[in-house]
Amino acid sequence: MIHLSDTCQSNEEQARFELSQEIVHLLTPNGGGAALNIEEGIATLFANLVGPRHVNAPSYVKVLGYVEELLKIDPEAIIKLRANSDRFQDFTPEFIQKRVTGVSDQLASDLCTPYRD
């Protein structure tokens, strides 16, 4: 189940943004627990690609930066990671570094930290 804000009833742009974010979370539902920064960053990237506007909240921009840095190291990084584990919440820094060559300790740690708004 997904929940969109009440604003979405009268604002199609907001509804498309929120729905595009939630689609990524539906890939591996975690029962309402905190998403890791990598998952929230991927959701933000997707929302920016399909939405009529770009996400500009500082917390989302920060986690998007982590994912963009990962994709600069290896454009196939997300595909490689998901091929080895469907659940974002199971990702650890070691898991990422084992599968994506060149990821620093700091980036791996940042990606695996629970997202905080």
Buried (B, 14 or more C-beta within 10 A) or exposed (E): EEEBEEEBEEEEEBBBBBBBBBBBBEBBEBEEEEBBBBBBBBBBBBBBEEBEEEBEEEBBEBBBBBBEBBBEEBEEBBEEBBEEBEEBBEBBBEBBBEBBEEBEEEBBBBBBBEBEE
